[in-house]
Amino acid sequence: MNKNIVWHKAVVKRGMRQEQNNHKSFILWFTGLSGAGKSTLAHRLEDILYQRGCRTYVFDGDNVRHGLCSDLGFSDADRHENIRRIGEMSKLFIDAGVVALTAFISPYRQDREIVRSLVEDGDFIEIHCSASVDVCETRDPKGLYKKARSGEIAEFTGISSPYEVPDAPEISVDTGSKGLDECAQQILNYLIENDLINAELSVGEKN
């Protein structure tokens, strides 16, 4: 790092933003195979948290690759860099008092642990969206598994590239067999039980 670059300390700090928002800020890191339901579940949970008055933002894998990571491919090195950038960006968002929900395959344990190491204990909540390759392939909303099977896509996770299942995720949701709302409720229960959000509904919640 350039020695002339100095970290500028903020006047408005994370704790002040959390107090203003009336909830803690943290990263909800959704990981799993393509088609496991990461983005769908992240957006469903975000809607629930929004209705409760929480400040939130979903970082979706495809969306991020349209901009911040548009220069990256899917080699091991590019996958590592993709997750590194997302981790650094998520860290900034929780400093801003926001609940960051990230929906990325993030196939390697080491990369996910690097993101965990960027933030304070308890700030990184790993959510494994558990669904088998067979289930994900039957869904295949983008037709990616079909292309991977035919050789049109190289280094496709679950087919020609590995996915390393989390050893000890904070939450494991069975997205292969359980419904969307049941999975979202499981995560919500965890957040409430661990005092990350208030159990009470906000005044502005929509019925």
C-alpha positions in Angstrom: 0.0 0.0 0.0 1.2 3.5 -0.8 2.8 5.1 2.3 1.2 8.4 1.4 -2.3 7.0 1.9 -3.7 7.6 5.4 -7.0 6.4 6.8 -9.2 9.4 7.6 -11.2 8.8 10.8 -14.9 9.6 10.6 -16.8 12.0 12.8 -20.1 10.1 12.4 -19.3 6.6 13.6 -21.0 3.2 13.0 -22.5 3.1 16.5 -24.1 6.5 15.9 -25.6 5.2 12.7 -26.9 2.0 14.3 -28.5 4.0 17.1 -30.2 6.3 14.5 -31.4 3.2 12.5 -32.5 1.4 15.7 -30.8 -1.8 14.6 -27.3 -3.3 14.3 -25.5 -3.6 11.0 -24.0 -6.8 9.8 -23.3 -9.0 6.7 -25.7 -11.8 5.8 -23.5 -13.8 3.4 -25.7 -16.2 1.4 -23.6 -19.0 -0.2 -24.6 -22.0 -2.3 -24.8 -23.5 -5.7 -26.3 -21.7 -8.7 -30.0 -22.2 -8.5 -30.0 -22.9 -4.8 -32.2 -19.8 -4.2 -29.6 -17.4 -2.7 -30.8 -14.2 -4.5 -34.5 -15.1 -4.2 -34.1 -15.7 -0.4 -31.9 -12.6 0.1 -34.5 -10.4 -1.6 -37.4 -11.9 0.3 -35.6 -11.4 3.6 -34.6 -7.9 2.6 -38.3 -7.1 2.0 -39.2 -8.4 5.5 -36.4 -6.4 7.1 -37.4 -3.3 5.1 -41.0 -3.6 6.4 -39.6 -3.7 9.9 -37.8 -0.4 9.3 -34.3 -1.8 8.7 -31.7 -0.1 6.4 -30.7 -2.9 4.0 -29.1 -3.5 0.6 -28.8 -6.7 -1.5 -25.6 -7.3 -3.4 -26.4 -9.8 -6.1 -23.7 -11.8 -7.9 -24.9 -11.0 -11.5 -25.6 -7.3 -10.7 -22.1 -6.8 -9.2 -20.5 -8.3 -12.2 -22.2 -5.7 -14.4 -20.3 -3.0 -12.7 -17.8 -3.3 -9.9 -16.5 -6.6 -11.1 -17.2 -6.3 -14.8 -13.5 -6.8 -15.5 -13.4 -10.3 -13.9 -14.0 -13.7 -15.3 -14.5 -17.0 -13.6 -10.9 -18.3 -13.2 -9.9 -19.2 -9.6 -7.9 -15.9 -9.4 -10.9 -13.8 -10.6 -13.3 -15.6 -8.3 -11.0 -14.8 -5.3 -10.8 -11.1 -6.4 -14.6 -10.9 -6.9 -15.2 -12.0 -3.3 -12.4 -9.8 -2.0 -14.0 -6.8 -3.5 -17.5 -7.7 -2.3 -16.1 -8.2 1.2 -14.5 -4.8 1.3 -17.6 -3.2 -0.1 -19.8 -5.0 2.5 -17.5 -3.8 5.3 -18.1 -0.2 4.2 -21.9 -0.8 4.2 -22.0 -2.2 7.7 -19.8 0.8 8.8 -22.6 2.9 7.3 -25.1 1.2 9.6 -26.7 -0.9 6.8 -27.6 -4.6 6.8 -25.7 -6.0 3.8 -27.1 -9.1 2.2 -24.8 -10.7 -0.3 -25.9 -13.5 -2.7 -22.8 -15.1 -4.3 -21.9 -18.7 -5.0 -18.5 -17.9 -3.3 -17.4 -21.5 -3.7 -14.3 -21.5 -1.6 -14.2 -21.6 2.2 -10.9 -19.6 2.3 -12.5 -16.7 0.5 -15.5 -16.6 2.8 -13.2 -16.8 5.8 -11.2 -13.9 4.5 -14.3 -11.8 4.3 -15.2 -12.9 7.9 -11.7 -11.7 9.0 -12.3 -8.2 7.6 -15.0 -7.4 10.2 -15.6 -7.7 13.9 -16.8 -10.9 15.5 -20.5 -11.4 15.0 -20.6 -9.1 12.0 -20.4 -11.9 9.4 -23.3 -14.3 9.3 -22.7 -17.1 6.9 -26.0 -18.6 5.5 -25.6 -21.8 3.5 -28.4 -22.3 1.1 -28.4 -26.1 0.9 -29.7 -27.6 -2.3 -28.2 -30.5 -4.2 -26.9 -30.2 -7.7 -29.8 -32.4 -8.9 -32.3 -30.0 -7.4 -30.5 -26.9 -8.7 -30.2 -28.4 -12.1 -33.9 -29.1 -12.3 -34.6 -25.4 -11.6 -31.8 -24.0 -13.8 -33.6 -20.6 -14.3 -30.8 -19.3 -16.5 -30.1 -22.5 -18.4 -26.5 -22.5 -17.1 -26.4 -26.1 -16.1 -27.5 -27.2 -19.6 -24.7 -25.0 -21.1 -22.2 -26.4 -18.6 -23.1 -30.0 -19.4 -22.7 -29.3 -23.1 -19.3 -27.6 -22.6 -20.4 -24.1 -23.5 -19.5 -22.9 -20.0 -16.2 -23.9 -18.5 -15.4 -23.9 -14.8 -19.0 -24.1 -13.7 -19.5 -24.6 -10.0 -20.9 -28.0 -9.1 -20.2 -29.4 -12.6 -16.6 -28.7 -13.6 -15.5 -26.5 -10.7 -15.8 -27.4 -6.9 -18.1 -26.0 -4.3 -16.8 -26.2 -0.8 -19.7 -26.5 1.7 -19.3 -24.4 4.8 -17.9 -26.2 7.8 -19.9 -24.3 10.5 -22.2 -21.7 9.0 -24.2 -19.6 11.4 -27.3 -20.6 9.6 -28.1 -23.5 7.2 -31.3 -23.4 5.3 -32.7 -26.3 3.3 -33.6 -24.3 0.2 -33.8 -27.6 -1.7 -37.0 -28.8 0.0 -38.3 -25.9 2.2 -40.5 -23.0 1.0 -39.2 -19.5 0.6 -41.1 -18.0 3.5 -40.1 -20.9 5.8 -36.4 -20.3 5.0 -36.8 -16.5 5.5 -38.5 -17.0 8.8 -35.6 -19.3 10.0 -33.1 -16.5 9.3 -35.3 -13.9 10.9 -35.6 -16.0 14.0 -31.8 -16.2 14.2 -31.5 -12.4 13.9 -34.1 -11.8 16.6 -32.7 -14.4 19.0 -29.2 -13.0 18.7 -30.4 -9.4 19.3 -29.3 -8.2 15.8 -32.8 -6.7 15.1 -35.7 -5.9 17.4 -38.5 -8.4 17.8 -41.1 -5.7 17.8 -42.5 -4.5 14.5 -41.7 -1.0 13.4 -44.3 1.7 13.3 -44.0 2.0 9.5 -44.5 -1.7 8.8 -46.9 -2.5 6.1 -49.6 -5.0 6.8 
